[in-house]
């Protein structure tokens, strides 16, 4: 399980990009956003990292890094937990050559909250 926590702009994405180059791994990055659904993430995995992984690489010949950036911005924590901790996706095992790394921003209290129940979390306005 790999989760990187750091402030916006501190270099989390750059770190993963450089690490992937050093270990000669294929890198697939998903920039998660607030409107994303479990279905979209599964579809991305199936059409990206899993589809582009040749059969010989599934057997362990090549490393693949899947980088899930900003995982704390959407309501898909159950799926992310399954993928990162259980190494499955919708109950199906993820090939062992795929390493999943997630990044998120720190969780902090918002200053000046006046409405009860709005003291924590991200600020997300819908228009």
C-alpha positions as semicolon CSV with decimal commas, in nm:
position;residue;x (nm);y (nm);z (nm)
1;X;0,000;0,000;0,000
2;X;0,142;0,335;-0,101
3;X;-0,021;0,666;-0,021
4;X;0,163;0,996;-0,043
5;X;0,028;1,292;0,153
6;X;0,156;1,643;0,089
7;X;0,061;2,001;0,025
8;X;-0,044;2,113;-0,322
9;X;0,263;2,176;-0,537
10;X;0,513;1,995;-0,313
11;X;0,615;1,751;-0,590
12;X;0,412;1,432;-0,530
13;X;0,342;1,383;-0,901
14;X;0,701;1,463;-0,999
15;X;0,829;1,213;-0,744
16;X;0,619;0,933;-0,891
17;X;0,714;1,027;-1,248
18;X;1,085;1,020;-1,167
19;X;1,057;0,700;-0,962
20;X;0,882;0,527;-1,252
21;X;1,162;0,631;-1,487
22;X;1,428;0,507;-1,247
23;X;1,271;0,162;-1,210
24;X;1,183;0,153;-1,584
25;X;0,810;0,114;-1,524
26;X;0,519;0,219;-1,742
27;X;0,332;0,501;-1,564
28;X;-0,044;0,556;-1,589
29;X;-0,179;0,862;-1,406
30;X;-0,543;0,927;-1,323
31;X;-0,617;1,282;-1,207
32;X;-0,914;1,223;-0,978
33;X;-1,177;1,497;-0,939
34;X;-1,490;1,557;-0,735
35;X;-1,737;1,437;-0,999
36;X;-1,572;1,101;-1,065
37;X;-1,761;0,774;-1,008
38;X;-1,651;0,418;-0,935
39;X;-1,761;0,316;-1,284
40;X;-1,541;0,579;-1,450
41;X;-1,237;0,467;-1,250
42;X;-1,294;0,099;-1,331
43;X;-1,343;0,186;-1,700
44;X;-1,018;0,388;-1,698
45;X;-0,829;0,098;-1,539
46;X;-0,971;-0,152;-1,788
47;X;-0,905;0,066;-2,094
48;X;-0,566;0,194;-1,976
49;X;-0,328;0,001;-1,752
50;X;-0,500;-0,337;-1,783
51;X;-0,568;-0,319;-2,159
52;X;-0,219;-0,200;-2,251
53;X;-0,047;-0,466;-2,045
54;X;0,064;-0,740;-2,288
55;X;0,024;-1,100;-2,176
56;X;0,399;-1,147;-2,119
57;X;0,402;-0,840;-1,896
58;X;0,112;-0,976;-1,692
59;X;0,344;-1,264;-1,603
60;X;0,592;-1,024;-1,445
61;X;0,828;-0,914;-1,726
62;X;0,753;-0,538;-1,693
63;X;0,649;-0,318;-1,403
64;X;0,347;-0,089;-1,426
65;X;0,277;0,199;-1,187
66;X;-0,077;0,333;-1,157
67;X;-0,079;0,674;-0,992
68;X;-0,413;0,793;-0,853
69;X;-0,366;1,164;-0,791
70;X;-0,590;1,359;-0,548
71;X;-0,786;1,053;-0,428
72;X;-0,946;1,249;-0,145
73;X;-1,139;1,472;-0,387
74;X;-1,415;1,225;-0,479
75;X;-1,652;0,981;-0,310
76;X;-1,481;0,662;-0,430
77;X;-1,292;0,572;-0,112
78;X;-1,440;0,221;-0,104
79;X;-1,302;0,142;-0,450
80;X;-0,966;0,303;-0,374
81;X;-0,944;0,100;-0,053
82;X;-1,014;-0,221;-0,245
83;X;-0,758;-0,138;-0,514
84;X;-0,479;-0,024;-0,282
85;X;-0,524;-0,251;0,021
86;X;-0,694;-0,563;-0,118
87;X;-0,529;-0,544;-0,462
88;X;-0,861;-0,622;-0,630
89;X;-1,106;-0,421;-0,838
90;X;-1,474;-0,516;-0,821
91;X;-1,360;-0,844;-0,665
92;X;-1,121;-0,929;-0,949
93;X;-0,749;-0,950;-0,868
94;X;-0,524;-0,680;-1,007
95;X;-0,214;-0,830;-1,177
96;X;0,088;-0,840;-0,947
97;X;0,297;-0,641;-1,197
98;X;0,072;-0,338;-1,134
99;X;0,169;-0,121;-0,837
100;X;-0,090;0,132;-0,728
101;X;0,019;0,456;-0,561
102;X;-0,226;0,719;-0,440
103;X;-0,168;1,083;-0,351
104;X;-0,383;1,318;-0,147
105;X;-0,365;1,659;0,015
106;X;-0,362;1,692;0,394
107;X;-0,690;1,687;0,581
108;X;-0,731;2,001;0,787
109;X;-0,988;2,206;0,971
110;X;-1,125;2,508;0,786
111;X;-1,088;2,837;0,968
112;X;-1,397;3,051;1,023
113;X;-1,664;2,788;0,959
114;X;-1,997;2,921;1,084
115;X;-2,240;2,645;0,986
116;X;-2,237;2,338;1,213
117;X;-2,101;2,035;1,030
118;X;-1,890;2,235;0,781
119;X;-1,572;2,256;0,986
120;X;-1,377;1,989;0,795
121;X;-1,313;1,869;0,442
122;X;-1,262;2,023;0,103
123;X;-1,444;2,329;-0,022
124;X;-1,641;2,236;-0,334
125;X;-1,901;2,472;-0,484
126;X;-2,161;2,345;-0,728
127;X;-2,324;2,594;-0,962
